[in-house]
Amino acid sequence: MKLARRLNRFLDRMRDAGAFRVAGEAGTAPDLSGLAGHRYCLLVTFRRSGEPIPTPVWFGLGDGHAYFNTRERNAKVKRIRRDPHVRVAPCSIRGKPLGPLAEGRARVVAEEEETKAEAAIRSNYGIARRIYYATVGGRGDPTVYLEVAPE
């Protein structure tokens, strides 16, 4: 758990400045198809103040929606529960945008839909994700799956 938090803090400090720059822009992509073929998705959530917060996440695509999972107590989950409006774009591991933003609505996936969400994410990654979750990412707080549907 401590190792995962340290890794996340390190990655937050390494975030590309372009992620913050585009986070405040309106989405121009008509759907989520621009995410296809990419490993990372820049997820932009919003604080109460309206400030956009960009976060690169692992994701999967299925049925025109994007899926990702994260710790239930992470701030992005709290922000999505309060305001489901999000923006997404393909990005690098550091959050450098690699395509246009799309507007979307996010929601926490119901427990009976988690298998579908996991299958979508798993289809986009090989052994690296399994190793991450087996070593630093698989312990601690429970995880939730989130779905982003285009607006």
HELIX and SHEET records of a PDB file:
HELIX    1   1 LYS A    2  ARG A   13  1                                  12    
HELIX    2   2 ALA A   17  ALA A   23  1                                   7    
HELIX    3   3 SER A   33  LEU A   35  5                                   3    
HELIX    4   4 ALA A   75  ARG A   82  1                                   8    
HELIX    5   5 GLU A  111  GLU A  113  5                                   3    
HELIX    6   6 GLU A  114  ARG A  122  1                                   9    
HELIX    7   7 ILE A  127  TYR A  132  1                                   6    
HELIX    8   8 TYR A  133  GLY A  137  3                                   5    
SHEET    1   A 7 PRO A  52  TRP A  58  0                                        
SHEET    2   A 7 TYR A  40  PHE A  46 -1                                        
SHEET    3   A 7 HIS A  85  CYS A  91 -1                                        
SHEET    4   A 7 ALA A 102  VAL A 108 -1                                        
SHEET    5   A 7 THR A 143  PRO A 150 -1                                        
SHEET    6   A 7 HIS A  65  ARG A  71 -1                                        
SHEET    7   A 7 GLY A  60  GLY A  62 -1                                        
END                                                                             
